[in-house]
Amino acid sequence: MSALLIVALGGALGGVLRYSTGFWVQQPWATLSVNLAGSFLIGLGALHLASGESPLLRLFLITGILGGFTTFSAFSLDSLTLLQLGQWSRAALYIFGNILGGLLFCALGMWVYKML
């Protein structure tokens, strides 16, 4: 099975899991719950699958399911990796760039929409 298909299948499953969370938890707490759960699960998965024995399983679980569930988990892992490597300035730029940049670009998208 191709890597793209494996990621697509995992992403579909992750998207369904994310959507389903809204049935049990109200917004905005559903998003917070998904982000925290995804961050926890990517922490487990990143170490468990670090040996590289099963790259397709890693693609399915981490890139696919958790990517479809929440991209915040990938942001958390990338941020922590930079911090663990002692790359403090890159980590700060990455963290603040994602958070502040995300807010600014969301506002920009809304502004552009209103201008159309």
C-alpha positions as a printed NumPy array, in Angstrom:
array([[  0.   ,   0.   ,   0.   ],
       [  1.391,   3.409,  -0.886],
       [  2.426,   5.872,   1.794],
       [ -0.081,   8.441,   0.502],
       [ -2.959,   6.005,   0.822],
       [ -1.889,   5.042,   4.343],
       [ -1.744,   8.718,   5.384],
       [ -5.115,   9.381,   3.715],
       [ -6.805,   6.481,   5.519],
       [ -5.325,   7.53 ,   8.857],
       [ -6.264,  11.165,   8.219],
       [ -9.856,  10.191,   7.483],
       [-10.039,   8.221,  10.714],
       [ -8.461,  11.09 ,  12.677],
       [-10.91 ,  13.575,  11.177],
       [-13.854,  11.396,  12.177],
       [-12.458,  11.082,  15.711],
       [-12.031,  14.859,  15.936],
       [-15.566,  15.495,  14.697],
       [-16.947,  12.88 ,  17.093],
       [-15.338,  14.628,  20.066],
       [-17.885,  17.411,  19.598],
       [-20.652,  14.966,  20.529],
       [-19.221,  14.53 ,  24.018],
       [-17.559,  17.867,  24.746],
       [-18.855,  21.369,  23.938],
       [-16.782,  23.965,  22.097],
       [-14.298,  25.441,  22.699],
       [-13.439,  22.664,  25.149],
       [-13.683,  20.018,  22.439],
       [-10.801,  21.675,  20.596],
       [ -8.765,  21.933,  23.798],
       [ -9.495,  18.275,  24.581],
       [ -8.433,  17.196,  21.1  ],
       [ -5.241,  19.272,  21.245],
       [ -4.238,  17.931,  24.654],
       [ -5.116,  14.313,  23.824],
       [ -3.314,  14.552,  20.485],
       [ -0.222,  16.025,  22.131],
       [ -0.192,  13.212,  24.7  ],
       [ -0.655,  10.543,  22.038],
       [  2.046,  11.934,  19.749],
       [  4.418,  11.929,  22.72 ],
       [  3.723,   8.253,  23.277],
       [  3.826,   7.41 ,  19.598],
       [  6.967,   9.359,  18.762],
       [  9.   ,   7.468,  21.331],
       [  7.362,   4.106,  20.722],
       [  7.915,   4.316,  16.967],
       [ 11.307,   6.064,  17.141],
       [ 13.215,   2.91 ,  16.272],
       [ 12.029,   3.218,  12.679],
       [ 11.043,  -0.446,  12.53 ],
       [  7.681,   0.376,  11.   ],
       [  7.716,   3.578,   8.962],
       [  4.296,   2.792,   7.481],
       [  2.776,   2.362,  10.946],
       [  4.32 ,   5.708,  11.952],
       [  2.799,   7.337,   8.847],
       [ -0.606,   5.819,   9.609],
       [ -0.683,   6.655,  13.322],
       [  1.236,   9.922,  13.639],
       [  0.94 ,  11.625,  10.26 ],
       [ -2.446,  10.143,   9.384],
       [ -4.61 ,   9.625,  12.465],
       [ -3.058,  12.284,  14.697],
       [ -2.632,  14.656,  11.743],
       [ -6.333,  14.336,  10.991],
       [ -7.202,  14.501,  14.676],
       [ -5.113,  17.604,  15.437],
       [ -2.128,  19.316,  13.889],
       [ -1.465,  20.82 ,  17.304],
       [  0.134,  17.528,  18.279],
       [  2.741,  17.939,  15.523],
       [  3.325,  21.532,  16.648],
       [  3.861,  20.283,  20.205],
       [  6.327,  17.586,  19.12 ],
       [  8.287,  19.955,  16.873],
       [  8.444,  22.587,  19.631],
       [  9.597,  20.079,  22.239],
       [ 12.206,  18.656,  19.865],
       [ 13.71 ,  22.12 ,  19.317],
       [ 13.738,  22.734,  23.073],
       [ 15.359,  19.359,  23.788],
       [ 18.043,  20.143,  21.209],
       [ 18.757,  23.379,  23.083],
       [ 17.695,  25.492,  20.12 ],
       [ 15.957,  28.051,  22.315],
       [ 15.746,  30.914,  19.843],
       [ 14.459,  28.681,  17.036],
       [ 11.948,  27.136,  19.443],
       [ 10.722,  30.561,  20.589],
       [ 10.411,  31.767,  16.998],
       [  8.584,  28.583,  16.028],
       [  6.197,  28.658,  19.002],
       [  5.361,  32.345,  18.826],
       [  5.282,  32.238,  15.032],
       [  2.687,  29.487,  15.103],
       [  0.538,  30.997,  17.821],
       [  0.707,  34.683,  16.943],
       [  1.05 ,  34.024,  13.222],
       [ -1.948,  31.703,  13.315],
       [ -4.07 ,  34.319,  15.044],
       [ -2.913,  37.069,  12.689],
       [ -3.443,  35.001,   9.552],
       [ -6.877,  33.906,  10.753],
       [ -7.795,  37.564,  11.27 ],
       [ -6.31 ,  38.413,   7.855],
       [ -8.408,  35.701,   6.218],
       [-11.544,  37.082,   7.864],
       [-10.61 ,  40.617,   6.785],
       [ -9.995,  39.508,   3.174],
       [-13.326,  37.69 ,   3.152],
       [-15.143,  40.83 ,   4.332],
       [-13.395,  42.88 ,   1.64 ],
       [-14.617,  40.594,  -1.151]])
